[in-house]
Amino acid sequence: MAVELPLDQVRTLLAVVDEGTFDAAAAALHVTPSAVSQRVKALEQRTGRVLLQRTKPVRPTESGEVLVRFARQLARLERDARGELGMSGAGAPTRVSVAVNADSLATWFLAALTGLPGVFVELRREDEDHTAALLREGLVMAAVTSSPDAVPGCSVRALGRMRYLPVAAPEFAAACLTGVLPDALAEAPVIVFDRVDDFQDGFVRRLGGAGASALRHHVPTSEGFVDAVTAGLGWGMVPEPQAEPRLREGRLVRLGGRELWVDVPLYWQQWKLDSPALGAVAEAVLRAAGGALRQP
């Protein structure tokens, strides 16, 4: 027999996750903390699973993430239905939450958002290898990701390939990158995005080296990253759209000649919902990516 999921219990679970505590969820829902606790316990009994980690703040378990995503999708459908019925006010805006990596945000993604009247976006910046996790947790409705494997409840479409070029300032290259390239890169200062960025290490390993130097500048913005490389603080892998103008101006040089680059495939994943706002954003993103990214 199918197990029903009472909407008040599902919405209460979402409120607890969003507010962080049972007390805060009770205040947001205008009920008592005891009522919140009873609804969550009843939902756990119905599903036969623990749905929340009772930490501060509260976090959903893997099973809880499924129901949190379901609750957010229900809320999205309810808002769309109200809009179509004229119950949300004339011309009321709708909001779409999207996870996008910093390099896409700095190069092509924002152009996709122009010309979407009545649609407002909430962007979450995250590395393309990790944006799918935000989808899985139900924190965003769509994401630019490097994974072709669809998150449960989501569809996936290819966007194209972002090309990265190994570059450095001319003076830096002349002083620090002489000799065999993999050996030089393993000793020269390098720019990385943050402590989990291993993109530069992967490039050096592809060339036969052990990885990039331990002499690292951490620059956690896409624009700051290319500025740091241009300033001669170190070498780095820079998106082609950002690198090309500076290469033409002579402010950067390619390392290893024109035959060295790394292409990163990007994909668009979104909830499987018949949502006009989400559909409009998806089509706009696909059009922009078709003109900005390298296509097969």
Backbone as CSV, one residue per row, in Angstrom:
resi,resn,N_x,N_y,N_z,CA_x,CA_y,CA_z,C_x,C_y,C_z
1,MET,0.843,-1.190,0.000,0.000,0.000,0.000,0.877,1.238,0.000
2,ALA,0.537,2.225,-0.824,1.330,3.446,-0.935,1.242,4.252,0.357
3,VAL,2.366,4.824,0.748,2.418,5.654,1.946,2.143,7.097,1.559
4,GLU,1.148,7.720,2.194,0.839,9.112,1.919,1.829,10.024,2.634
5,LEU,2.082,11.163,2.022,2.969,12.162,2.600,2.149,13.418,2.874
6,PRO,1.630,13.567,4.092,0.805,14.733,4.406,1.570,16.041,4.156
7,LEU,0.926,16.966,3.468,1.617,18.177,3.061,2.043,19.035,4.251
8,ASP,1.240,19.055,5.319,1.636,19.869,6.463,2.909,19.332,7.108
9,GLN,3.062,18.001,7.097,4.268,17.420,7.668,5.486,17.688,6.777
10,VAL,5.303,17.581,5.454,6.402,17.840,4.520,6.834,19.295,4.608
11,ARG,5.865,20.213,4.658,6.194,21.641,4.758,6.874,21.959,6.078
12,THR,6.470,21.273,7.130,7.110,21.487,8.426,8.560,21.034,8.391
13,LEU,8.812,19.891,7.766,10.195,19.425,7.617,11.038,20.466,6.891
14,LEU,10.502,21.025,5.817,11.225,22.047,5.068,11.495,23.273,5.931
15,ALA,10.519,23.688,6.719,10.693,24.852,7.587,11.809,24.618,8.602
16,VAL,11.872,23.419,9.163,12.927,23.110,10.139,14.301,23.202,9.482
17,VAL,14.433,22.647,8.266,15.715,22.693,7.560,16.087,24.132,7.212
18,ASP,15.126,24.906,6.724,15.418,26.280,6.319,15.713,27.181,7.512
19,GLU,14.991,26.994,8.607,15.168,27.864,9.773,16.313,27.415,10.674
20,GLY,16.648,26.126,10.609,17.810,25.642,11.349,17.516,25.007,12.682
21,THR,16.384,25.351,13.297,16.008,24.765,14.590,14.501,24.540,14.618
22,PHE,14.057,23.680,15.545,12.627,23.427,15.707,11.917,24.673,16.218
23,ASP,12.561,25.395,17.137,11.939,26.598,17.689,11.749,27.665,16.616
24,ALA,12.767,27.860,15.788,12.664,28.868,14.735,11.608,28.476,13.707
25,ALA,11.521,27.174,13.405,10.491,26.708,12.478,9.110,26.939,13.055
26,ALA,8.958,26.716,14.363,7.665,26.941,15.011,7.256,28.403,14.903
27,ALA,8.205,29.312,15.097,7.899,30.740,14.986,7.496,31.099,13.566
28,ALA,8.190,30.519,12.576,7.888,30.827,11.176,6.519,30.283,10.772
29,LEU,6.131,29.136,11.346,4.858,28.506,10.988,3.708,28.932,11.897
30,HIS,4.041,29.689,12.955,3.037,30.157,13.907,2.354,28.985,14.614
31,VAL,3.171,28.001,15.000,2.691,26.880,15.806,3.668,26.693,16.952
32,THR,3.381,25.752,17.836,4.269,25.512,18.970,5.432,24.599,18.561
33,PRO,6.577,24.709,19.244,7.680,23.778,18.968,7.261,22.323,19.120
34,SER,6.341,22.053,20.055,5.865,20.683,20.241,5.142,20.184,18.998
35,ALA,4.356,21.059,18.369,3.643,20.664,17.148,4.619,20.363,16.026
36,VAL,5.666,21.174,15.917,6.690,20.935,14.894,7.347,19.584,15.122
37,SER,7.745,19.317,16.361,8.399,18.045,16.686,7.487,16.863,16.386
38,GLN,6.205,16.993,16.705,5.260,15.896,16.472,5.076,15.637,14.974
39,ARG,5.008,16.695,14.170,4.851,16.513,12.720,6.059,15.815,12.111
40,VAL,7.248,16.233,12.533,8.462,15.618,11.991,8.536,14.148,12.406
41,LYS,8.245,13.868,13.667,8.266,12.478,14.133,7.233,11.638,13.389
42,ALA,6.056,12.201,13.148,5.012,11.468,12.421,5.455,11.166,10.994
43,LEU,6.157,12.129,10.363,6.640,11.907,9.002,7.732,10.842,8.985
44,GLU,8.582,10.843,10.003,9.621,9.811,10.091,8.994,8.438,10.303
45,GLN,7.943,8.371,11.081,7.264,7.090,11.293,6.589,6.608,10.008
46,ARG,6.007,7.539,9.251,5.351,7.166,7.996,6.352,6.611,6.988
47,THR,7.506,7.251,6.916,8.502,6.851,5.919,9.408,5.734,6.425
48,GLY,9.430,5.529,7.750,10.315,4.517,8.314,11.779,4.894,8.227
49,ARG,12.056,6.205,8.188,13.437,6.685,8.045,13.669,7.878,8.955
50,VAL,14.899,8.009,9.427,15.307,9.230,10.120,15.520,10.304,9.061
51,LEU,14.878,11.448,9.219,14.900,12.483,8.193,15.785,13.666,8.553
52,LEU,16.072,13.841,9.855,16.860,14.992,10.292,17.987,14.565,11.214
53,GLN,19.123,15.223,11.059,20.201,15.130,12.039,19.950,16.235,13.066
54,ARG,19.747,15.848,14.302,19.394,16.822,15.348,20.646,17.571,15.807
55,THR,21.217,18.335,14.894,22.391,19.146,15.192,21.963,20.612,15.208
56,LYS,22.894,21.503,15.433,22.620,22.937,15.335,23.591,23.552,14.341
57,PRO,23.096,24.012,13.165,21.695,23.913,12.754,21.328,22.493,12.341
58,VAL,20.016,22.239,12.306,19.507,20.938,11.875,19.879,20.705,10.416
59,ARG,20.247,19.464,10.096,20.569,19.112,8.713,19.769,17.873,8.315
60,PRO,19.315,17.823,7.048,18.576,16.638,6.610,19.513,15.464,6.371
61,THR,19.009,14.261,6.624,19.729,13.061,6.227,19.556,12.876,4.723
62,GLU,20.143,11.823,4.186,19.982,11.556,2.754,18.508,11.365,2.405
63,SER,17.773,10.652,3.247,16.330,10.494,3.019,15.611,11.824,3.204
64,GLY,16.052,12.604,4.157,15.445,13.908,4.377,15.622,14.838,3.196
65,GLU,16.777,14.738,2.525,17.022,15.579,1.350,15.996,15.305,0.256
66,VAL,15.590,14.029,0.120,14.588,13.684,-0.896,13.283,14.422,-0.609
67,LEU,12.869,14.438,0.656,11.611,15.087,1.004,11.734,16.608,0.986
68,VAL,12.909,17.130,1.332,13.113,18.581,1.247,13.016,19.033,-0.202
69,ARG,13.629,18.279,-1.107,13.533,18.618,-2.526,12.076,18.545,-2.998
70,PHE,11.367,17.524,-2.538,9.942,17.381,-2.878,9.147,18.580,-2.377
71,ALA,9.443,19.033,-1.162,8.719,20.168,-0.587,8.983,21.443,-1.376
72,ARG,10.223,21.648,-1.790,10.534,22.853,-2.581,9.857,22.794,-3.946
73,GLN,9.799,21.632,-4.528,9.125,21.499,-5.822,7.626,21.758,-5.680
74,LEU,7.029,21.283,-4.598,5.618,21.568,-4.339,5.386,23.070,-4.209
75,ALA,6.278,23.741,-3.493,6.139,25.182,-3.315,6.252,25.909,-4.645
76,ARG,7.159,25.438,-5.500,7.325,26.049,-6.818,6.060,25.876,-7.665
77,LEU,5.509,24.659,-7.659,4.290,24.390,-8.417,3.114,25.208,-7.890
78,GLU,3.045,25.363,-6.573,1.961,26.150,-5.988,2.058,27.611,-6.413
79,ARG,3.269,28.161,-6.403,3.444,29.558,-6.828,3.082,29.723,-8.299
80,ASP,3.511,28.764,-9.149,3.174,28.851,-10.573,1.663,28.777,-10.786
81,ALA,1.011,27.879,-10.046,-0.440,27.743,-10.196,-1.154,29.015,-9.748
82,ARG,-0.714,29.588,-8.654,-1.314,30.842,-8.185,-1.138,31.944,-9.223
83,GLY,0.048,31.977,-9.835,0.297,33.000,-10.846,-0.613,32.836,-12.050
84,GLU,-0.778,31.593,-12.509,-1.626,31.347,-13.673,-3.093,31.631,-13.369
85,LEU,-3.493,31.480,-12.103,-4.871,31.747,-11.711,-5.102,33.206,-11.336
86,GLY,-4.027,34.006,-11.405,-4.155,35.419,-11.043,-4.321,35.643,-9.559
87,MET,-3.849,34.695,-8.735,-4.026,34.801,-7.285,-2.825,35.413,-6.578
88,SER,-1.742,35.683,-7.354,-0.531,36.200,-6.713,-0.331,37.670,-6.989
89,GLY,-1.326,38.336,-7.611,-1.171,39.750,-7.904,-0.703,39.945,-9.325
90,ALA,-1.194,40.977,-9.979,-0.837,41.225,-11.373,0.645,41.491,-11.508
91,GLY,1.262,40.765,-12.420,2.671,41.005,-12.704,3.610,40.620,-11.583
92,ALA,3.144,39.785,-10.651,3.995,39.399,-9.531,5.215,38.659,-10.043
93,PRO,6.427,39.012,-9.567,7.633,38.353,-10.054,7.752,36.937,-9.511
94,THR,8.483,36.108,-10.210,8.761,34.765,-9.739,10.268,34.591,-9.650
95,ARG,10.713,33.795,-8.698,12.143,33.651,-8.422,12.589,32.232,-8.733
96,VAL,13.735,32.113,-9.390,14.323,30.822,-9.736,15.725,30.770,-9.133
97,SER,16.008,29.734,-8.358,17.325,29.585,-7.729,18.204,28.681,-8.590
98,VAL,19.433,29.149,-8.864,20.346,28.448,-9.772,21.745,28.422,-9.156
99,ALA,22.400,27.276,-9.234,23.805,27.156,-8.843,24.664,27.239,-10.097
100,VAL,25.705,28.051,-10.051,26.555,28.246,-11.226,27.992,28.429,-10.772
101,ASN,28.926,27.919,-11.561,30.337,28.037,-11.201,30.846,29.442,-11.504
102,ALA,31.912,29.829,-10.826,32.412,31.202,-10.885,32.846,31.587,-12.291
103,ASP,33.492,30.681,-13.018,34.004,31.035,-14.348,32.869,31.270,-15.341
104,SER,31.806,30.468,-15.269,30.644,30.712,-16.123,29.980,32.039,-15.758
105,LEU,29.906,32.303,-14.466,29.299,33.543,-14.001,30.064,34.754,-14.504
106,ALA,31.389,34.632,-14.593,32.225,35.758,-15.001,32.328,35.924,-16.509
107,THR,31.918,34.915,-17.279,32.148,34.980,-18.723,30.870,35.020,-19.554
108,TRP,29.964,34.078,-19.395,28.832,33.993,-20.323,27.466,33.910,-19.674
109,PHE,27.390,33.507,-18.413,26.099,33.142,-17.847,25.159,34.334,-17.673
110,LEU,25.663,35.465,-17.215,24.792,36.600,-16.929,24.070,37.094,-18.174
111,ALA,24.709,36.960,-19.343,24.058,37.387,-20.585,22.777,36.611,-20.845
112,ALA,22.699,35.399,-20.305,21.505,34.580,-20.516,20.303,35.112,-19.757
113,LEU,20.534,35.921,-18.739,19.451,36.330,-17.855,18.772,37.619,-18.297
114,THR,19.296,38.261,-19.342,18.650,39.459,-19.849,17.413,39.072,-20.658
115,GLY,16.417,39.917,-20.637,15.216,39.645,-21.429,14.321,38.580,-20.850
116,LEU,14.319,38.429,-19.533,13.410,37.488,-18.871,12.467,38.281,-17.965
117,PRO,11.475,38.949,-18.519,10.600,39.811,-17.710,9.822,39.024,-16.669
118,GLY,9.784,39.581,-15.471,9.021,38.949,-14.402,9.703,37.783,-13.732
119,VAL,10.922,37.434,-14.168,11.665,36.324,-13.571,12.908,36.875,-12.885
120,PHE,13.068,36.592,-11.623,14.237,37.001,-10.874,15.003,35.754,-10.446
121,VAL,16.317,35.844,-10.483,17.135,34.677,-10.175,17.888,34.874,-8.863
122,GLU,18.035,33.796,-8.145,18.885,33.747,-6.956,20.048,32.827,-7.286
123,LEU,21.244,33.401,-7.457,22.393,32.626,-7.877,23.190,32.162,-6.665
124,ARG,23.584,30.898,-6.711,24.493,30.332,-5.710,25.789,29.978,-6.426
125,ARG,26.875,30.614,-6.058,28.153,30.338,-6.717,28.805,29.127,-6.062
126,GLU,29.164,28.160,-6.909,29.782,26.927,-6.414,30.589,26.320,-7.544
127,ASP,31.635,25.584,-7.214,32.436,24.902,-8.218,31.554,23.945,-9.011
128,GLU,31.836,23.839,-10.340,30.983,23.019,-11.198,30.966,21.548,-10.795
129,ASP,32.000,21.099,-10.062,32.011,19.714,-9.594,31.088,19.510,-8.392
130,HIS,30.630,20.619,-7.779,29.854,20.507,-6.552,28.449,21.086,-6.660
131,THR,28.117,21.708,-7.799,26.792,22.307,-7.914,25.680,21.259,-7.871
132,ALA,25.957,20.056,-8.358,24.936,19.001,-8.341,24.511,18.670,-6.916
133,ALA,25.414,18.845,-5.956,25.064,18.566,-4.564,23.976,19.518,-4.075
134,LEU,23.998,20.765,-4.528,22.960,21.716,-4.136,21.605,21.310,-4.711
135,LEU,21.615,20.762,-5.928,20.386,20.225,-6.517,19.882,19.044,-5.703
136,ARG,20.796,18.162,-5.347,20.430,16.942,-4.620,19.816,17.297,-3.266
137,GLU,20.316,18.373,-2.648,19.818,18.796,-1.345,18.546,19.638,-1.462
138,GLY,18.136,19.946,-2.695,16.935,20.740,-2.884,17.127,22.214,-2.630
139,LEU,18.375,22.685,-2.591,18.653,24.090,-2.298,18.522,24.980,-3.521
140,VAL,18.619,24.397,-4.716,18.439,25.148,-5.961,17.549,24.344,-6.894
141,MET,16.976,25.039,-7.885,16.089,24.397,-8.846,16.828,23.937,-10.087
142,ALA,17.999,24.527,-10.332,18.770,24.199,-11.527,20.236,24.491,-11.248
143,ALA,21.114,23.938,-12.090,22.537,24.135,-11.867,23.322,23.930,-13.148
144,VAL,24.399,24.696,-13.283,25.433,24.425,-14.275,26.427,23.494,-13.595
145,THR,26.622,22.315,-14.148,27.423,21.302,-13.495,28.343,20.609,-14.489
146,SER,29.362,19.950,-13.981,30.268,19.177,-14.837,29.846,17.722,-14.939
147,SER,28.753,17.360,-14.276,28.325,15.959,-14.254,27.232,15.702,-15.283
148,PRO,27.416,14.695,-16.159,26.350,14.324,-17.094,25.314,13.396,-16.474
149,ASP,25.551,12.971,-15.238,24.639,12.043,-14.561,23.564,12.837,-13.832
150,ALA,22.320,12.637,-14.223,21.218,13.422,-13.677,21.016,13.126,-12.197
151,VAL,20.855,14.175,-11.412,20.441,14.043,-10.024,19.016,13.484,-10.020
152,PRO,18.664,12.594,-9.090,17.299,12.055,-9.060,16.252,13.166,-9.086
153,GLY,15.278,13.016,-9.972,14.235,14.019,-10.097,14.596,15.178,-11.003
154,CYS,15.747,15.080,-11.688,16.211,16.168,-12.545,16.461,15.669,-13.968
155,SER,16.390,16.586,-14.904,16.784,16.309,-16.283,18.138,16.959,-16.530
156,VAL,18.852,16.508,-17.557,20.186,17.030,-17.846,20.335,17.240,-19.342
157,ARG,20.958,18.374,-19.721,21.235,18.687,-21.115,22.652,19.262,-21.227
158,ALA,23.339,18.904,-22.297,24.707,19.396,-22.506,24.673,20.867,-22.909
159,LEU,25.591,21.655,-22.340,25.706,23.074,-22.675,26.848,23.339,-23.650
160,GLY,27.936,22.587,-23.526,29.119,22.819,-24.339,30.367,22.663,-23.487
161,ARG,31.506,23.084,-24.006,32.779,22.903,-23.314,33.444,24.252,-23.061
162,MET,33.830,24.474,-21.812,34.616,25.654,-21.460,36.091,25.302,-21.614
163,ARG,36.794,26.051,-22.469,38.216,25.784,-22.693,39.071,26.635,-21.760
164,TYR,40.049,25.987,-21.128,40.987,26.664,-20.234,42.386,26.621,-20.844
165,LEU,43.083,27.756,-20.775,44.425,27.875,-21.334,45.442,28.062,-20.218
166,PRO,46.583,27.343,-20.280,47.654,27.592,-19.312,48.399,28.862,-19.710
167,VAL,48.381,29.862,-18.858,48.959,31.161,-19.212,49.744,31.736,-18.037
168,ALA,50.550,32.734,-18.372,51.309,33.472,-17.361,51.665,34.832,-17.942
169,ALA,52.044,35.756,-17.074,52.564,37.031,-17.542,53.904,36.791,-18.239
170,PRO,54.227,37.554,-19.307,55.487,37.324,-20.044,56.712,37.364,-19.146
171,GLU,56.780,38.335,-18.246,57.944,38.460,-17.364,58.054,37.260,-16.420
172,PHE,56.917,36.812,-15.922,56.919,35.652,-15.029,57.382,34.412,-15.780
173,ALA,56.869,34.215,-16.997,57.257,33.044,-17.786,58.750,33.042,-18.074
174,ALA,59.287,34.215,-18.415,60.717,34.302,-18.733,61.582,34.017,-17.515
175,ALA,61.107,34.398,-16.333,61.912,34.249,-15.125,61.738,32.894,-14.448
176,CYS,60.530,32.324,-14.515,60.215,31.162,-13.679,59.874,29.893,-14.447
177,LEU,59.649,29.998,-15.768,59.162,28.844,-16.504,60.083,28.474,-17.656
178,THR,61.359,28.437,-17.377,62.333,28.000,-18.378,62.579,26.503,-18.202
179,GLY,63.057,25.863,-19.221,63.343,24.436,-19.136,62.124,23.600,-19.463
180,VAL,62.170,22.346,-19.039,61.087,21.402,-19.314,59.838,21.859,-18.572
181,LEU,58.717,21.992,-19.315,57.536,22.634,-18.750,56.989,21.932,-17.508
182,PRO,56.783,20.608,-17.486,56.232,19.988,-16.274,57.099,20.230,-15.046
183,ASP,58.421,20.183,-15.225,59.319,20.426,-14.093,59.237,21.879,-13.637
184,ALA,59.161,22.795,-14.600,59.091,24.214,-14.256,57.792,24.533,-13.528
185,LEU,56.676,23.963,-14.014,55.393,24.226,-13.373,55.333,23.643,-11.970
186,ALA,56.071,22.589,-11.730,56.082,21.959,-10.412,56.866,22.769,-9.391
187,GLU,57.637,23.756,-9.863,58.454,24.553,-8.955,58.024,26.013,-8.890
188,ALA,57.317,26.508,-9.907,56.963,27.915,-9.982,55.695,28.209,-9.178
189,PRO,55.563,29.412,-8.642,54.314,29.795,-7.964,53.113,29.644,-8.890
190,VAL,51.986,29.265,-8.316,50.775,28.999,-9.089,49.592,29.696,-8.419
191,ILE,48.610,30.075,-9.227,47.373,30.649,-8.698,46.323,29.548,-8.635
192,VAL,45.664,29.406,-7.484,44.550,28.471,-7.350,43.358,29.221,-6.781
193,PHE,42.176,28.665,-7.035,40.942,29.327,-6.610,40.764,29.254,-5.093
194,ASP,40.939,28.051,-4.542,40.816,27.851,-3.100,41.560,26.566,-2.736
195,ARG,41.395,26.118,-1.519,42.175,24.967,-1.037,41.747,23.638,-1.664
196,VAL,40.566,23.579,-2.256,40.133,22.331,-2.893,40.321,22.379,-4.404
197,ASP,40.859,23.447,-4.936,41.071,23.580,-6.377,42.305,22.770,-6.781
198,ASP,42.084,21.680,-7.528,43.208,20.864,-7.997,43.313,20.895,-9.525
199,PHE,42.704,21.896,-10.155,42.682,21.965,-11.609,44.086,22.121,-12.175
200,GLN,44.864,23.027,-11.582,46.232,23.228,-12.040,47.086,21.978,-11.811
201,ASP,46.874,21.300,-10.693,47.595,20.050,-10.422,47.275,19.003,-11.485
202,GLY,45.994,18.911,-11.838,45.600,17.944,-12.857,46.250,18.220,-14.201
203,PHE,46.388,19.496,-14.540,47.036,19.840,-15.806,48.504,19.408,-15.806
204,VAL,49.200,19.662,-14.710,50.612,19.270,-14.628,50.736,17.748,-14.679
205,ARG,49.835,17.039,-14.039,49.883,15.577,-14.087,49.651,15.069,-15.505
206,ARG,48.790,15.748,-16.260,48.576,15.355,-17.659,49.855,15.475,-18.465
207,LEU,50.717,16.411,-18.092,51.980,16.606,-18.801,53.064,15.643,-18.331
208,GLY,52.744,14.840,-17.321,53.716,13.875,-16.825,54.376,14.264,-15.528
209,GLY,53.985,15.412,-14.952,54.558,15.838,-13.686,53.764,15.300,-12.512
210,ALA,54.236,15.612,-11.305,53.585,15.118,-10.093,52.493,16.046,-9.599
211,GLY,52.416,17.230,-10.158,51.441,18.218,-9.696,52.050,19.594,-9.684
212,ALA,51.229,20.603,-9.415,51.699,21.975,-9.395,52.494,22.245,-8.121
213,SER,53.147,23.385,-8.112,53.990,23.778,-6.987,53.184,23.934,-5.706
214,ALA,53.880,23.779,-4.581,53.267,24.055,-3.284,53.257,25.541,-2.975
215,LEU,53.893,26.348,-3.841,53.898,27.803,-3.677,52.630,28.346,-4.330
216,ARG,51.592,28.577,-3.521,50.256,28.839,-4.063,49.681,30.144,-3.534
217,HIS,49.119,30.923,-4.467,48.296,32.064,-4.100,46.835,31.632,-4.233
218,HIS,46.039,31.829,-3.177,44.624,31.491,-3.227,43.827,32.752,-3.563
219,VAL,43.171,32.733,-4.718,42.394,33.887,-5.181,40.991,33.395,-5.525
220,PRO,39.993,33.609,-4.642,38.693,32.935,-4.772,37.656,33.654,-5.624
221,THR,38.070,34.430,-6.619,37.119,34.984,-7.589,37.692,34.791,-8.982
222,SER,36.815,34.609,-9.960,37.273,34.395,-11.326,38.025,35.607,-11.857
223,GLU,37.464,36.805,-11.626,38.127,38.024,-12.098,39.455,38.245,-11.379
224,GLY,39.467,38.017,-10.068,40.708,38.169,-9.316,41.757,37.164,-9.729
225,PHE,41.323,35.967,-10.098,42.240,34.911,-10.528,43.024,35.352,-11.757
226,VAL,42.315,35.798,-12.811,43.011,36.207,-14.038,43.826,37.469,-13.804
227,ASP,43.374,38.341,-12.925,44.158,39.536,-12.594,45.462,39.150,-11.891
228,ALA,45.402,38.151,-11.010,46.599,37.710,-10.297,47.606,37.099,-11.262
229,VAL,47.121,36.314,-12.229,48.021,35.741,-13.237,48.643,36.853,-14.075
230,THR,47.817,37.811,-14.494,48.312,38.913,-15.317,49.331,39.756,-14.561
231,ALA,49.147,39.884,-13.246,50.072,40.675,-12.433,51.400,39.971,-12.201
232,GLY,51.500,38.689,-12.586,52.763,37.974,-12.445,52.945,37.286,-11.111
233,LEU,51.854,37.056,-10.365,51.985,36.362,-9.085,52.215,34.867,-9.266
234,GLY,51.798,34.339,-10.412,51.961,32.918,-10.682,51.291,32.587,-12.003
235,TRP,51.392,31.322,-12.397,50.710,30.875,-13.614,49.367,30.265,-13.226
236,GLY,48.491,30.069,-14.208,47.207,29.457,-13.910,46.457,29.074,-15.163
237,MET,45.402,28.292,-14.982,44.510,27.882,-16.060,43.358,28.885,-16.120
238,VAL,43.292,29.641,-17.196,42.333,30.737,-17.319,41.330,30.419,-18.427
239,PRO,40.023,30.674,-18.203,39.036,30.452,-19.265,39.397,31.228,-20.536
240,GLU,39.223,30.585,-21.665,39.583,31.183,-22.950,38.986,32.574,-23.158
241,PRO,37.699,32.817,-22.819,37.160,34.162,-23.036,37.867,35.240,-22.229
242,GLN,38.390,34.889,-21.072,39.122,35.865,-20.266,40.567,36.000,-20.725
243,ALA,41.141,34.908,-21.217,42.553,34.920,-21.591,42.799,35.588,-22.932
244,GLU,41.918,35.372,-23.914,42.182,35.817,-25.279,42.467,37.313,-25.406
245,PRO,41.671,38.202,-24.807,41.991,39.634,-24.948,43.365,39.992,-24.393
246,ARG,43.769,39.396,-23.314,45.062,39.703,-22.706,46.201,39.054,-23.491
247,LEU,45.926,37.944,-24.141,46.941,37.355,-25.018,47.183,38.261,-26.220
248,ARG,46.110,38.803,-26.795,46.262,39.708,-27.940,47.010,40.978,-27.555
249,GLU,46.800,41.437,-26.335,47.472,42.653,-25.865,48.905,42.402,-25.416
250,GLY,49.312,41.137,-25.341,50.655,40.815,-24.889,50.821,40.816,-23.393
251,ARG,49.719,40.873,-22.652,49.788,40.887,-21.189,49.891,39.475,-20.619
252,LEU,49.541,38.477,-21.441,49.683,37.072,-21.074,50.328,36.320,-22.228
253,VAL,50.963,35.190,-21.905,51.488,34.288,-22.930,51.004,32.882,-22.616
254,ARG,50.794,32.092,-23.681,50.408,30.704,-23.499,51.632,29.873,-23.157
255,LEU,51.438,28.890,-22.304,52.521,28.009,-21.889,52.456,26.726,-22.703
256,GLY,53.569,26.370,-23.322,53.623,25.135,-24.091,53.065,25.241,-25.490
257,GLY,52.769,26.458,-25.938,52.274,26.617,-27.298,50.768,26.452,-27.394
258,ARG,50.255,26.540,-28.617,48.816,26.539,-28.846,48.180,25.155,-28.755
259,GLU,48.992,24.124,-28.589,48.423,22.771,-28.569,48.020,22.324,-27.165
260,LEU,48.261,23.163,-26.157,47.939,22.776,-24.785,46.706,23.527,-24.291
261,TRP,45.711,22.783,-23.869,44.519,23.350,-23.243,43.792,22.229,-22.523
262,VAL,42.775,22.600,-21.755,41.897,21.629,-21.101,40.460,22.070,-21.339
263,ASP,39.628,21.165,-21.860,38.208,21.441,-22.057,37.399,20.800,-20.930
264,VAL,36.506,21.587,-20.331,35.639,21.093,-19.267,34.194,21.081,-19.780
265,PRO,33.598,19.903,-19.969,32.195,19.840,-20.406,31.276,20.389,-19.309
266,LEU,30.286,21.158,-19.710,29.308,21.701,-18.775,27.911,21.223,-19.163
267,TYR,27.075,21.017,-18.156,25.722,20.520,-18.356,24.738,21.370,-17.553
268,TRP,23.506,21.394,-18.028,22.426,22.073,-17.330,21.512,21.018,-16.739
269,GLN,21.391,21.033,-15.419,20.472,20.125,-14.747,19.392,20.942,-14.066
270,GLN,18.138,20.459,-14.125,17.031,21.171,-13.501,15.978,20.189,-13.040
271,TRP,15.159,20.671,-12.103,14.047,19.851,-11.641,13.133,19.500,-12.805
272,LYS,12.570,18.298,-12.762,11.583,17.884,-13.760,10.219,18.449,-13.360
273,LEU,10.051,19.737,-13.613,8.803,20.409,-13.294,8.299,21.148,-14.521
274,ASP,6.997,21.159,-14.693,6.399,21.949,-15.764,6.198,23.365,-15.241
275,SER,7.312,24.084,-15.053,7.291,25.436,-14.505,7.649,26.416,-15.603
276,PRO,6.766,27.338,-15.953,7.076,28.304,-17.010,8.326,29.122,-16.726
277,ALA,8.492,29.550,-15.488,9.657,30.374,-15.156,10.945,29.575,-15.303
278,LEU,10.962,28.357,-14.781,12.150,27.517,-14.885,12.438,27.170,-16.340
279,GLY,11.383,26.905,-17.116,11.574,26.609,-18.530,12.154,27.791,-19.288
280,ALA,11.702,29.010,-18.961,12.220,30.204,-19.634,13.694,30.413,-19.329
281,VAL,14.071,30.208,-18.070,15.477,30.345,-17.700,16.321,29.297,-18.414
282,ALA,15.835,28.064,-18.474,16.584,26.979,-19.119,16.834,27.284,-20.587
283,GLU,15.815,27.728,-21.312,15.981,28.023,-22.732,16.947,29.178,-22.947
284,ALA,16.887,30.176,-22.091,17.802,31.313,-22.213,19.244,30.883,-21.957
285,VAL,19.442,30.015,-20.974,20.793,29.532,-20.663,21.337,28.691,-21.812
286,LEU,20.508,27.829,-22.367,20.953,26.991,-23.477,21.325,27.834,-24.702
287,ARG,20.556,28.882,-24.991,20.901,29.758,-26.111,22.228,30.466,-25.872
288,ALA,22.422,30.990,-24.667,23.660,31.700,-24.367,24.861,30.773,-24.419
289,ALA,24.702,29.580,-23.884,25.801,28.614,-23.906,26.142,28.210,-25.333
290,GLY,25.123,28.098,-26.200,25.370,27.726,-27.590,26.246,28.722,-28.311
291,GLY,26.161,29.992,-27.921,26.983,30.996,-28.574,28.311,31.259,-27.893
292,ALA,28.442,30.858,-26.623,29.650,31.201,-25.855,30.600,30.036,-25.637
293,LEU,30.068,28.823,-25.554,30.904,27.670,-25.258,31.237,26.912,-26.550
294,ARG,32.306,26.144,-26.500,32.674,25.301,-27.639,31.698,24.129,-27.708
295,GLN,31.169,23.916,-28.909,30.177,22.877,-29.113,30.825,21.664,-29.772
296,PRO,30.254,20.465,-29.594,30.831,19.265,-30.213,30.904,19.412,-31.721
